[in-house]
Amino acid sequence: MRYDEPLFRPPSEAESFILQATLGCSWNACTYCAMYRDKRYRVRPLEEILADIGEAGARFAEDVRHVFVADGDPLGMDLGMWEPILLVLASAFPRLRRVSTYATARNLLEKSPQELERLRALGLSLLYIGPESGDDVTLHRIAKGATAAEHVEAARKARAAGMEQSLIFLLGAGGRERSEVHARASGRLATAMDPRFLSTLTLTVVPDTPLANLEGHGRFELPDIRGLLTELRWFVEEAHPSGAIFRSNHASNYLPIGGRLPRDREAILAAIDAALAGRTPLRPKWARGL
């Protein structure tokens, strides 16, 4: 298989076959993100993608259960690309149970309901979406490219097509200035989008990004550890999905924690309170990462 590094995937796709259908990110403007800044966005030629599937199928046909389609937002590919990819994946991997990809509100909204239903029928069943914040001011400042209301509509379209969502929110994205507004609005957006999977990560200010430039000029300040834990508490207080698996155990987080919402809300809040009171050890800074 041919891979153009760097290659990223969600932690939950660690055992998946990674199929790199696009290079980079078609939006690539988020101020905090450096993942694809050195890549020019393009869709790989279909024959190359199908050849990679064929090679993987010849070697791992009976082993592959999950496929993750990379890079940044492959849902932006048109149906004429997706259809042969999904058909050949199903043929190459007879025990395939799930195909997933990163998606944005923008490229979900660009797809018609019929297109999304066709993609779901062909096997695309899980979308990883990173609203990062439910606060429109923060969304504008981090150049996310969509409002909270647009994320809600995108999620509605995905659900109507039968696709599950895994949502990612970013503790600290509002800075100290909008910390509580950002965290509580994020919880409310998680409620409205109503995902199957829900997670929080902690913002890391990456060198050479626009956000790092703002921080260097005193125009952005990340909350301290206590502030970030408090944001996590506000988020959990506000998040009322109908039934979501919640995780805050990414390497970027100081407090690895998880459970189901709403079932485990009180236990999760109690664990956060224990950390705030100093009764629970936090992940040391040296052990954190992106």
C-alpha positions in Angstrom: 0.0 0.0 0.0 1.1 3.5 -0.7 0.9 6.0 2.1 1.7 9.7 2.0 2.9 10.6 5.5 1.9 11.9 7.9 -1.1 9.7 8.3 -3.7 10.2 11.0 -6.6 8.1 12.3 -8.8 8.1 15.4 -7.6 6.0 18.3 -10.5 3.7 17.9 -9.3 2.7 14.4 -6.0 1.3 15.7 -6.9 -2.2 14.3 -8.4 -1.0 11.1 -7.1 -1.1 7.5 -6.3 2.5 6.7 -7.2 3.4 3.1 -5.8 6.8 2.0 -8.3 8.0 -0.6 -7.5 11.8 -0.3 -4.4 13.6 0.7 -4.6 16.5 3.1 -7.8 18.4 4.0 -10.0 20.3 1.6 -10.7 23.0 4.3 -7.3 23.1 6.1 -8.0 26.5 7.7 -8.6 25.6 11.4 -6.3 27.8 13.4 -5.3 25.2 15.9 -4.5 22.3 13.5 -1.2 21.4 11.9 -2.1 17.9 10.7 -2.2 18.7 7.0 -0.6 22.1 6.6 2.3 20.6 4.6 0.0 18.8 2.2 -1.8 20.1 -0.9 -5.3 18.7 -0.9 -6.2 16.2 -3.7 -8.2 13.1 -4.3 -6.0 10.2 -5.3 -6.7 8.6 -8.7 -9.4 6.0 -8.4 -7.2 3.3 -10.0 -4.5 3.8 -7.3 -7.1 3.5 -4.5 -8.6 0.4 -5.9 -5.1 -1.1 -6.4 -4.4 -0.5 -2.7 -7.6 -2.3 -1.8 -6.7 -5.2 -4.0 -3.2 -5.5 -2.5 -4.6 -5.4 1.0 -7.4 -7.8 0.1 -4.9 -10.3 -1.3 -2.9 -10.2 2.0 -5.5 -9.7 4.7 -8.9 -10.6 3.2 -10.1 -12.7 6.2 -8.6 -10.4 8.8 -10.1 -7.0 8.1 -13.3 -6.1 9.9 -13.0 -2.3 9.9 -11.7 0.1 7.3 -11.0 3.8 8.0 -10.8 6.0 4.9 -8.3 8.8 5.3 -7.0 11.7 5.1 -8.8 14.8 6.5 -12.3 14.8 5.1 -12.9 12.1 2.4 -16.6 12.5 2.6 -16.1 15.5 0.3 -15.4 13.0 -2.5 -18.3 12.7 -4.9 -20.5 9.7 -5.2 -18.7 8.6 -8.4 -15.6 8.0 -6.3 -17.2 6.6 -3.2 -19.3 4.0 -5.0 -16.5 1.9 -6.6 -14.4 2.2 -3.4 -17.1 0.9 -1.2 -18.1 -1.9 -3.6 -14.5 -3.1 -4.0 -14.0 -2.9 -0.2 -17.0 -5.2 0.3 -15.7 -7.6 -2.3 -12.1 -7.6 -1.0 -12.9 -8.1 2.7 -15.8 -10.7 3.1 -15.9 -10.2 6.9 -16.0 -6.4 6.7 -18.3 -4.9 9.3 -17.7 -1.2 9.3 -16.3 1.6 7.0 -15.7 4.9 8.6 -14.2 8.3 7.7 -13.6 11.8 9.0 -16.3 14.2 7.9 -17.1 17.9 8.3 -20.4 19.7 8.7 -19.6 21.4 5.4 -19.2 18.3 3.3 -22.2 16.6 5.0 -24.4 19.6 4.1 -23.1 19.5 0.5 -24.4 15.9 0.1 -28.0 15.2 -0.7 -30.1 12.9 1.5 -30.2 10.4 -1.4 -26.4 10.5 -1.7 -25.9 9.9 2.0 -28.5 7.0 1.9 -26.6 5.5 -1.0 -23.3 5.7 0.9 -24.8 4.1 3.9 -26.4 1.3 1.8 -22.9 0.6 0.4 -21.4 0.3 3.8 -20.2 3.7 5.0 -21.6 3.6 8.5 -19.6 5.8 10.9 -18.5 9.4 10.6 -16.0 11.1 12.8 -16.9 14.8 13.2 -15.0 17.4 15.1 -17.2 20.4 15.9 -14.6 21.2 18.6 -17.0 23.8 20.1 -20.7 24.7 20.3 -20.0 28.4 20.8 -20.3 30.3 17.5 -17.8 33.0 18.6 -15.2 30.2 19.3 -16.1 28.4 16.1 -15.4 31.6 14.1 -12.2 32.3 16.0 -10.8 28.8 15.3 -12.0 29.0 11.6 -14.0 25.8 11.8 -16.0 26.7 8.7 -19.5 26.0 10.1 -21.8 27.3 12.9 -23.3 25.3 15.7 -26.7 25.3 13.9 -25.0 24.0 10.7 -23.4 21.1 12.7 -26.9 20.3 14.1 -28.3 20.1 10.6 -25.4 18.0 9.4 -25.9 15.6 12.2 -29.6 15.4 11.4 -28.8 14.5 7.8 -26.4 11.8 8.9 -28.9 10.2 11.3 -31.6 10.3 8.7 -29.3 8.3 6.4 -28.6 5.8 9.1 -25.1 6.8 9.8 -23.6 6.8 13.3 -21.5 9.7 14.5 -18.4 10.0 16.7 -18.1 13.6 17.9 -15.0 15.3 19.1 -15.0 18.5 21.3 -11.8 20.4 22.3 -11.3 21.5 25.9 -9.6 24.9 25.9 -10.6 26.0 22.4 -12.4 29.1 23.7 -9.3 30.2 25.7 -9.6 31.6 29.2 -11.9 34.4 27.9 -14.7 32.1 26.8 -14.0 29.0 28.8 -17.4 28.5 30.4 -19.4 29.7 27.4 -17.4 27.4 25.1 -17.7 24.3 27.4 -21.4 24.6 28.2 -22.3 25.4 24.6 -20.2 22.4 23.5 -22.3 20.2 25.8 -25.5 21.6 24.4 -24.3 21.0 20.9 -23.4 17.4 21.8 -27.0 17.0 23.0 -28.5 18.4 19.8 -26.2 16.3 17.5 -27.0 13.2 19.6 -24.1 11.0 18.6 -23.4 7.3 19.3 -19.9 8.1 20.4 -18.7 11.3 22.2 -15.2 12.4 23.2 -13.3 15.4 24.5 -9.7 16.1 23.7 -7.6 18.9 25.2 -6.2 21.6 23.0 -2.5 21.7 22.4 -1.1 24.9 20.9 1.0 23.6 18.1 4.0 25.7 17.0 3.7 27.5 13.6 -0.1 27.5 13.6 -2.2 30.7 13.5 -3.3 29.9 17.1 0.3 29.8 18.2 0.8 33.2 16.6 -2.2 34.6 18.5 -0.8 33.1 21.8 2.6 34.6 21.1 1.0 38.1 20.7 -1.0 37.7 23.9 -4.4 37.3 22.1 -5.0 33.7 23.2 -4.5 32.1 26.6 -5.1 28.4 27.3 -6.9 27.7 30.6 -4.7 26.1 33.3 -5.1 22.5 34.3 -7.8 23.3 36.8 -9.6 25.4 34.2 -9.5 22.5 31.7 -10.9 20.1 34.3 -13.6 22.5 35.1 -14.5 22.8 31.4 -14.8 19.0 31.3 -17.3 19.2 34.2 -19.3 21.9 32.6 -19.4 19.9 29.3 -20.6 16.8 31.1 -23.2 18.8 33.0 -24.7 20.1 29.7 -24.3 17.0 27.5 -27.6 15.0 27.4 -27.4 12.7 24.4 -30.0 10.0 24.2 -27.4 7.3 24.7 -23.7 7.9 24.0 -20.4 6.1 24.8 -18.3 9.0 26.3 -14.6 9.0 26.4 -12.1 11.6 27.6 -9.1 9.2 27.6 -7.1 10.6 24.7 -3.4 11.2 25.3 -4.0 14.9 25.3 -6.2 14.8 28.4 -5.0 15.2 32.0 -7.8 13.0 33.4 -8.6 9.8 31.5 -12.2 9.1 32.1 -15.2 7.5 30.4 -18.6 6.0 30.7 -22.1 6.3 29.1 -24.2 9.3 29.0 -26.7 9.9 30.5 -26.4 6.6 32.5 -23.0 7.4 34.2 -23.3 11.2 34.4 -23.2 11.4 38.2 -20.2 8.9 38.5 -18.3 10.9 35.8 -19.0 14.2 37.6 -17.8 12.7 40.9 -14.6 11.5 39.3 -14.0 15.0 37.9 -14.7 16.5 41.3 -12.2 14.0 42.9 -9.5 15.2 40.4 -10.3 18.9 41.1 -10.0 18.2 44.8 -6.6 16.5 44.3 -7.7 13.0 45.3 -7.0 11.5 41.8 -3.6 11.7 40.1 -3.6 13.4 36.7 -1.6 12.3 33.7 1.8 14.0 33.9 2.6 16.6 31.2 5.5 14.4 29.9 3.0 11.6 29.2 0.6 13.8 27.2 0.6 14.0 23.5 -1.5 14.7 20.4 
